[in-house]
Amino acid sequence: MSGTAPGNRPVEVLLLAIPETAGSALYGLFDVLSATGSVWQELTREPVARRAFRPRIVAPSAGLFEVGHGIPVQPHLSIDDDPRADVVIVPEIWLGPDTSISGRYPDIVDWLRRCWRRGSNLCSACSGAILLAETGLLNGCEATSHWGYQDLFRRDYPKVRFRPEPNLAFADPAGRVVTAGGTTSWHDLALYLVARYAGPAEARRLAKVYLLKWHDEGQLPWTPLLRRSPHNDALVRRAQDWLQRHQREDGAIGRLAESLGIAERTLGRRFRAALGCSPQAYLQDLRIEAAKRLLEESGSSVEAISAEVGYEDASYFRRLFRRRVGIGPADYRRMFKLPGA
């Protein structure tokens, strides 16, 4: 992705708005990009720099309409104008993980493809990556979005190499297509764009003004390790219920197989077929989720929490927690132990 706009002019940015768009991401990106080069300087009484970005909102039609939660939007341009830009951003859209938008916006998908062919860099925030996936430009490439859309991508866009862990994913070495992770990862996208076009120093200034955090820990700390996975194996459902009740006990997997009257190897095959993981991995995730809740809600030491969820060796627990959550227990507590807890 080029670091400057041609002729040192402001970078032309188009923010796509459709009825499903999240207003917070749309207006947040618009605000931060508009303020680049001026807001820090005004607050610190420094000379105002050149305008780095010229963001505008584009929509399927030019009239006033509402996006998610009834937030009004008056676009600057419509898709019918076939506008061009250096950067096109698809912000978050409100979409259930079981909902498909395949074929819903053919004109927008065609326009996004044209923008890419004409040299625009395409970016998305959160579930905006779904519209980029509709273009086919993510096929065979790494992409990210909110962790809640893993199953949607596997179902509707199996050619996309979806990764729920990073805050940003790059589909190509040149950065022509960039996807940002869940919800407020638009902060990361904004800081990335400011750093690329206006320099890292200006990105740091914007981060300080807006209290924006670069999510260098990725999305794992926010991602639940266990989510409902619909399956038809009644024995595995019984096993899940049993592990929920006995997760803290030693030798739980062997006792589970014995209680079900099957061999551990058979239990492992059934688990992998139904849930995509081994019984041991499922038990570990149960324990880590229990530890998360205790870190969030209690003042117990890490050692006490380790023992309470079933691990007498606190060092092993810390390593396992970091491997599964992306950060250590103490950092997790600092991040999620909110006021009033």
PyMOL commands that set and color helices and strands:
alter all, ss='L'
color gray80, all
select helices_A, chain A and resi 6-8+23-35+39-44+68-70+79-81+106-117+126-134+147-156+183-198+200-210+220-222+234-246+252-260+264-275+279-297+302-309+314-325+329-336
alter helices_A, ss='H'
color red, helices_A
select strands_A, chain A and resi 11-16+53-59+65-67+71-73+77-78+87-90+121-125+142-143+161-162+168-170+177-180
alter strands_A, ss='S'
color yellow, strands_A
deselect
rebuild
show_as cartoon
